Amino acid sequence: MRFRTYGTATLSEFLGDNVAYRNLVPADPRLPPVAALCAELGLESGTIPRKAEPAYGRVVTELLRRARQLERPGVEIGQLVYVGDSAHNDGLAFANLLAASGWAGWAFIGRDSPEQAPEVKIEDELYLANRWSALLAFLAFLDYEGFVVDERTAVVLDLDKTAIGARGRNDAVIDAARVEGVQHTVADLLGDGFDQASFQTAYAELNQPAYHPFTTDNQDYLAYICLMLGAGMVALPAMVDEVQEGRLADFGAFIARIQARRDELARTGLALIHDEVWACVQAGDPTPFKAFRYNEYLTTVARFGGTDGTPVEHLLRDQIVLTQEVRQAAAALRARGALLFGISDKPDEASLPNARQAEEGMLALHHLPTVAVGET
């Protein structure tokens, strides 16, 4: 596979502020946040549905309807096109959207697999491709199927590892930014007691699918666990044994043990940060380690940018780049009158500047310019 650059662009070039990060609070202030929508839809208050939950489909469907009315009053959506990178997570989100809306729909699930010959598989309404360059062929496929994209069509674009940091091409840079955010947070809190080698060993061990039943693949949980390991509150081998033997079932049980030892934790100087995480966990916040996510925002922002003249292999290795094929498809779909809306699982705290940072001119991720890279 060969790649080239296509200038500098932003996600807002084709999305505007039609974007919602993990907290489902749209960037466009004219659209209602999840709390208001849950109240209107009769959903449990105080919750933030995730992609795999039926409630996610109901909330996002209503956001799409409201966004369509802002741009094209009186036009009702009847069709859905979804573009993502995960047959599991994005496939579930797509299915939940169809179930909630009753719309017809197709989803493109892409990745670059350069070690394999180009291939497309069609499974129900999923168009699975191992090249992002197949996205334009997908649009031709929709035409062939008689699926006419027009102003009655909503297009949902996954952001992380799809529109930016495309899976199989550039996604490792998104992961590197997150890991650096974890390390900075743990190192800052532990000070002279931070052992980088021990941190890397613990993170590499626990950041594996085998531990997902314990961590639920939640990076906030993993960052907190690494902090407690670094503070000596628990030893990695003993904890691994307990997890593997089923004696330590989940993160809730882990942090409850730390809470029971809070007096001991206070001697490490970590009681206040523990209290913050504990309070968020008790409130059901899926992003409880705020300090980590604030650092992740900074390490992610630092990887946007680059110039058109930078060697493309360096961009793909070091920078979070925009996926040119998604950019091109988005422009084509918008030209047909479709509504475009971006969604992300990345927490708001890792995606948006705080008030002080905004005053200093820092931007939300979807407004940050970066180089677009596509297959030649």
N, C-alpha and C positions, 0 to 999 in steps of 0.2 A: 504494500500500500504506500502511496506517495501523497504528500499533503502540501498545501501552499496557503499563504495568508490572503485574506480578502479585506484588508483595511481594519479600521477600528470601529467598534459599534458598542451599543448597550442593549440590554434586554428591553429597556423601555422604548427603544426604537420601534418595536412592533407590539409591545404590550402596554405602553403607557404606564398607568398605575393600576391596571387590571392584574394585580398580583396579591396573593395571600400566602404568608409563610405559615409555620406550624400552628400558631395561635389562631389562625383563621380570622384575623383582623385585616380586612383589605387595606391596601395602601391608599386607595381612593376613598377619602373620607365621606363621600356621598353614599357609599355602600355600608350596610349595617355589619357590625362585628358579630362574632359567633354568639355572644351572650344574648343579644337582642333576637337573633334568629332562633336560638334554642327556645326562648320564651314564646315566640310566635308559632313555632312548629310543635310545641308541646313536648320538647325534649328535656332531659334532665338538666337543670341549671348547674352552672359551675363546672361543666365538663367541656373538654376540647376533643371532639371525635378524631380518630385516626383513620387512615385510609382503609383499613381492613374492616371498619365498623359501618353498618348500614346507616347510622346517623350521619356519617361523613357525606354519604351520597345525598342525603336530604338537605344538609346545610349548603354544600357546594352547588347543588342544583338550584337552590333558591338564589344564591349569589349570582349565578349565571343569568337567571331570569331577570334579576334586578339590573345587572350590568347591561343586558341587551336593551332594556327599556330606556336606560340613560342615553344610549347611542342611537337606537332606532325605536322610538316610542310607537307602541301598537304592534310591533313585530313579536310573534311568539316563537320560541325555539322549538324545533321538532326533531333535530338531529344532533349527534355528538361525534366529534373526532377527538381522539385522545392520543397523545404522543408521550411515551415514557421509555424507561430503560429496564424495567423489572417486570417479568411476566407474573411474578407473585404479587408484590406490593401494588404496582400500577394496574395489574390485571384485576385485583380486588377492588381498587378505587373505581376503575372503569365499570366493573359489574355493579357496584353499589350505585353509581350515577345512573346507569340504565334502569336499575330496579326502582330507584326513587323517582325518576322522571317519566318513565314510559317511552323515552325517545328511542329511535333507531340509532345505531352507532357502529363505528369501527375504531379499533385501537392499533396504532403502530408501536411495536416494542423493538427497540434497536440497541445495537452495540457494535463495536468493531472487533472482529475476530480474525486478525491477519494471518493466523496460522491455519485457517480453514478457507476452503474455496467459498466464494459468495453463495449464499443460500437464503431462500425465503420459505417459510412454512406458514400455512394458514390453519389456525385452530379456532373453530367457531368464528367469532368476530375479532380475533387477534391476528394481526399480520406481523409475524416474527421474522426479523432480518438480522443477519450478522454483519451488516455494513450500514452505517448511517447514510451512505450515499443512496441506499434503496428507498429513502424517504420520498424522493420525487417520483419514483416508480409506484409507490403506494398511492400517491395522488392520482396517477394515471389509472391505477387499479380501481379506485373509487369511481372514476368516470366510467370505466368499463362495466362496473357492477350497477350502473344507473343510480349511484349515490351522489346526487347533485348537491355540491356545496354552494350555499347561498346565504342570504342574511338570516335564514331560519336555522343556521348551523352554529353551534358553539364548538370552539376548538380549545381543548384544555392541554396546555403544555407543561409537563413536569420541568422544573428548573434544574436542580442539582443532578449532574451526571446525564443530563439530556440536552437542555438548551445551553448549559455551560458545563465544562468538565465532562465531556461525553464519555460514557462507559466504554471501556476498551481502548480509548484513545487518550484521555486526559484526566480520568477520574482519580488517579493516584494523587494528583496535586490537591484535590479537595480533601482527601484523607490525610495528607501530610499536614495541611493547615490545621485540621482538627487535632491531630496528635501533638503538634507543636503547642496548640492552645492548652491541651491537658498538661503537658510538661511544664509550660510556663507557670500555670496555676499552682501545680503541686510544688514546683521549685520555689516559687515566691512565698508560699505559705510555710514551707519547711525550713527555708533559709539555709543555714550552714548544715542542717541535718539532711539535706537532700542528697541522695545517692543516685546519680543518673543511670548507672548500670543496673541497679536493683529496680528502678522504675521501669526501664525498658524491658527487663525480664518479666516483670509482673504484667505490664500492659500487653506485651506480645502473647503471654499465656492466656490471659483472660479475655482478650479481644478475638476469640475464636467461636465459631458456631456451636461447639460443644458446650459452651458456657451460657448460651443465649437463654436457656430456661432460668438461669440464675440472674443474669443481668438484663434480660429482655432486650438485649442488643441496644441498651440505652447508654449513650456515652456519658451522660451526667452521672449515672450510677457507677460506671467504670472509673471515671475520674475520681469520685469520692472514695471508692474502694482503694485505688492506688494511693490516695492521700493517707488513708488510715494505715495501709501497709507501710508507707514511708515513715509514719509517725511511730511505728512499732506497736500499734494497738492490736495487731494480729500478724501472724507469720504466714507467708504465702503457702508453703507446703501443707501446713495444718489446715488452712482454709480450703485448699484444693481437695484435700482428702475428704473434708466434710461435705463439700459440694458434690463430689463424685459418688459419695456413699449415701447422699440424700438426707444428711443430717442438717444441712443448711440449705433450705429450699429456695429462697429467693432474696432479693435485695431488701425487701421489707424486714425479713428476719435479721439480716446482717446489720442494718442501721439501728434496729431495736436493741441489739446487743451493745452497740456503741453508746446508745442513749442510756442504757443501764449502767454504763461505766463513765458517765459524764464527768464525775468528780476526778477520776483518773485522767480523762482527756484534758481537763482544764489545765493540768500541769504541763501539757505540751503546747499550750497557747492556741489550741485549735477549737476551743469550746464555742466561740462566737460563730465561726464559719459552719461548724456542725449544727448549731442551733438554727441557722438560716436554712440549711439543707433539710434538716428534720422538719421544720415548720412547713416547708414547701411540699415535702413528701406527704405529710399528714393532711395537707389541703388538696392532695390529688394532682399537684402540678407535675406534668411529665418532664419539665425542664427545671429540676430543683437546684442544680449547682450553678447559680447565676454567674459567679465569679469566673468559672471556666468558660461559659458561653460568651461573656464579654471579651475574654482573651481570644476566643475563637474568631470573633468578629474582626479583631485587629490582625490576626495571622491570615485570615482569609482575604481581607482588603489588600494586604501587602502583596498578594499573589495575583491581583488584577493588574492590567496595564500591559506593558511591553510596547514594542513598535513594530510596524509592518516590515522593517528591515532586519529584525532579529531572526536568526536562523530558526526555521520552524521546529526543528528537533529540540532546540533550547526552550522554545515557548511551550511545547507539549510536556517537557520535563519539569519546568520551573513555574509556569504561569497558569492561571485558570483562564482558559480561552473560551470564546463563544463558538458554538457549533454552527458552521456556515450552512450546513444542510438544513438545520432547523430554522435558521434565519431566512433562508431562501423559501422554504415551504411556508413559513408564516406569512411572508410577503405575498405569496401566491394565493393563500387562503383568505387573507384580508382583502385582497383585490376582488375576490368573489363576493365580498360582503359579509363574511363570517365574523362572529365575535371571537376574539382571542383572549384567553385568560390563563395566567401562569400560577401554578401552585408549587409549594415547596414543603418538604418535611424539615428543613433547617429551622431551628428555633428563631423566633424574632430577635432574641437577645444576641444571636450570632449573625444576624442579617441586617439589622438596622442600627444606626448610631443612636447613642443616648442624647439627651437634650444638650449637654455641653458639647459633645462631638458634632452634633448638627449645627450648633452655633459657629463652630470652627470650620464648617464647610464639608464635613465628612458626609458621605452619601449612603443610602440604602444600596444593597448589592445590585438591584435591578437598574440602578442609575449609574453604576460604575462603568466607565469605558474600558474595554479590553480588546485584544486582537481577535478577529474571527479567523478560524482555521477550518478548512474543508479538504476533502479528497480531491485530487486533480483529475 
